[in-house]
Amino acid sequence: MSAAVLSESSLSYHDSHDAPLKKSVDECSEPNSTDDASTAAPETPMVSRSASIVESTASVPPTIDNTIILHNVSHSGPSADPKLAGLIKQTRELSELVFDEDCLTEITKKTRWKLTLLATSDYATLCGFAVSRITNGALSLAKIAVPVEFRGLGFGKLIMEDAIKNAKKQNDVYEVCLSSLSTAVTFYQQRLGFKAMTGVKVKTDFEVVEGQVFMVKKLRPRPKGK
Ligand SMILES: CC(C)(COP(=O)(O)OP(=O)(O)OC[C@H]1O[C@@H](n2cnc3c(N)ncnc32)[C@H](O)[C@@H]1OP(=O)(O)O)[C@@H](O)C(=O)NCCC(=O)NCCS
């Protein structure tokens, strides 16, 4: 089973501005984990979800087989495809819900953060998103989220495996790194082969805050001096 994959060339959006950063994208964390990051991911009652997300779940839940991965999606500029605009809207809503901020404001040409979306093949329903960039030979994953109602269906793993696969294709990318909530460590460690790091020697995008765990998945050895 695999999701279809589309690259940026198939998309009709264009980045048109470099908005100032609202909040640095340096942690894969949720808002309610401030002083005690060991708290579980917040459960979101159906009633508080946005209308578009509720609408999207009205029919049969999506499966991996009918999803599509969209890479390097731009979120601003003239919209030629209303279906993509709907996905962007759902992404903002999910981001606000899960991280208490709109991650898209941090994705600009200047910051080089990239947006990946997992959606149903008809572009109607968001199944997850990730924000990542390559820095100093490492793929940094700043954010990943799957809508609450679609968790446990394999979408998170699918997004991560796709990111890892694409990073592996680039010979100058040596590892994938992220700062994990303690609640998600098992997901990365047991399902995706990440290792928790204590003494980190490579330059990274992350300042790990208390309660979070810096995690790395090695792709290939770093040449000396890199
Ligand atoms: C973490 C998250 C992206 C996982 O997405 P998901 O679609 O539910 O995960 P999957 O269905 O692909 O899970 C794959 C496997 O990992 C397991 N898993 C998922 N989340 C897990 C977690 N938090 N802890 C331990 N195992 C987890 C699943 O049980 C599944 O196991 P299986 O292969 O034995 O069936 C999702 O829970 C989420 O959006 N959480 C809120 C935001 C967040 O915490 N992001 C990560 C911050 S670092």
The ligand as an SDF file (V2000), in Angstrom:
LIG
                    3D

 48 50  0  0  0  0  0  0  0  0999 V2000
    2.3210   11.6270   16.4560 C   0  0  0  0  0  0  0  0  0  0  0  0
    1.3040   11.5290   15.3150 C   0  0  0  0  0  0  0  0  0  0  0  0
    1.7540   12.3710   14.1430 C   0  0  0  0  0  0  0  0  0  0  0  0
    1.2310   10.0460   14.8890 C   0  0  0  0  0  0  0  0  0  0  0  0
    0.3560    9.9670   13.7740 O   0  0  0  0  0  0  0  0  0  0  0  0
   -0.5850    8.6980   13.5490 P   0  0  0  0  0  0  0  0  0  0  0  0
   -1.1370    8.8020   12.1920 O   0  0  0  0  0  0  0  0  0  0  0  0
   -1.5560    8.5740   14.6560 O   0  0  0  0  0  0  0  0  0  0  0  0
    0.4470    7.5100   13.6770 O   0  0  0  0  0  0  0  0  0  0  0  0
    0.3750    6.1070   12.8900 P   0  0  0  0  0  0  0  0  0  0  0  0
   -1.0490    5.6830   12.8050 O   0  0  0  0  0  0  0  0  0  0  0  0
    1.1230    6.2330   11.6120 O   0  0  0  0  0  0  0  0  0  0  0  0
    1.1600    5.1900   13.8750 O   0  0  0  0  0  0  0  0  0  0  0  0
    2.1710    4.3120   13.4480 C   0  0  0  0  0  0  0  0  0  0  0  0
    2.5080    3.4220   14.6100 C   0  0  0  0  0  0  0  0  0  0  0  0
    3.0030    4.2330   15.6910 O   0  0  0  0  0  0  0  0  0  0  0  0
    2.1950    4.0690   16.8310 C   0  0  0  0  0  0  0  0  0  0  0  0
    2.0410    5.3690   17.4730 N   0  0  0  0  0  0  0  0  0  0  0  0
    1.4050    6.4490   16.9690 C   0  0  0  0  0  0  0  0  0  0  0  0
    1.5070    7.4850   17.8120 N   0  0  0  0  0  0  0  0  0  0  0  0
    2.2010    7.0220   18.8820 C   0  0  0  0  0  0  0  0  0  0  0  0
    2.6360    7.6020   20.0820 C   0  0  0  0  0  0  0  0  0  0  0  0
    2.3800    8.8770   20.3830 N   0  0  0  0  0  0  0  0  0  0  0  0
    3.3550    6.8330   20.9500 N   0  0  0  0  0  0  0  0  0  0  0  0
    3.6350    5.5510   20.6450 C   0  0  0  0  0  0  0  0  0  0  0  0
    3.2470    4.9340   19.5110 N   0  0  0  0  0  0  0  0  0  0  0  0
    2.5450    5.6710   18.6510 C   0  0  0  0  0  0  0  0  0  0  0  0
    0.8720    3.5180   16.3360 C   0  0  0  0  0  0  0  0  0  0  0  0
    0.2260    2.7570   17.3260 O   0  0  0  0  0  0  0  0  0  0  0  0
    1.2990    2.6790   15.1750 C   0  0  0  0  0  0  0  0  0  0  0  0
    1.7720    1.4520   15.6270 O   0  0  0  0  0  0  0  0  0  0  0  0
    1.6120    0.1070   14.7420 P   0  0  0  0  0  0  0  0  0  0  0  0
    2.5180    0.3070   13.5610 O   0  0  0  0  0  0  0  0  0  0  0  0
    2.0750   -0.9780   15.6480 O   0  0  0  0  0  0  0  0  0  0  0  0
    0.1740    0.0220   14.3700 O   0  0  0  0  0  0  0  0  0  0  0  0
   -0.1170   11.9340   15.7760 C   0  0  0  0  0  0  0  0  0  0  0  0
   -0.4460   11.2240   16.9180 O   0  0  0  0  0  0  0  0  0  0  0  0
   -0.2430   13.4250   16.0660 C   0  0  0  0  0  0  0  0  0  0  0  0
   -0.5680   14.2230   15.1930 O   0  0  0  0  0  0  0  0  0  0  0  0
   -0.0110   13.8070   17.3440 N   0  0  0  0  0  0  0  0  0  0  0  0
   -0.1380   15.2060   17.7590 C   0  0  0  0  0  0  0  0  0  0  0  0
    1.0290   16.0350   17.2770 C   0  0  0  0  0  0  0  0  0  0  0  0
    2.3420   15.4200   17.7200 C   0  0  0  0  0  0  0  0  0  0  0  0
    2.4930   14.9020   18.8170 O   0  0  0  0  0  0  0  0  0  0  0  0
    3.3090   15.5070   16.8000 N   0  0  0  0  0  0  0  0  0  0  0  0
    4.6270   14.9870   17.0680 C   0  0  0  0  0  0  0  0  0  0  0  0
    5.3480   16.0150   17.8940 C   0  0  0  0  0  0  0  0  0  0  0  0
    7.0230   15.5760   18.0860 S   0  0  0  0  0  0  0  0  0  0  0  0
  1  2  1  0
  2  3  1  0
  2  4  1  0
  2 36  1  0
  4  5  1  0
  5  6  1  0
  6  7  2  0
  6  8  1  0
  6  9  1  0
  9 10  1  0
 10 11  2  0
 10 12  1  0
 10 13  1  0
 13 14  1  0
 14 15  1  0
 15 16  1  0
 15 30  1  0
 16 17  1  0
 17 18  1  0
 17 28  1  0
 18 19  1  0
 18 27  1  0
 19 20  2  0
 20 21  1  0
 21 22  1  0
 21 27  2  0
 22 23  1  0
 22 24  2  0
 24 25  1  0
 25 26  2  0
 26 27  1  0
 28 29  1  0
 28 30  1  0
 30 31  1  0
 31 32  1  0
 32 33  2  0
 32 34  1  0
 32 35  1  0
 36 37  1  0
 36 38  1  0
 38 39  2  0
 38 40  1  0
 40 41  1  0
 41 42  1  0
 42 43  1  0
 43 44  2  0
 43 45  1  0
 45 46  1  0
 46 47  1  0
 47 48  1  0
M  END
$$$$
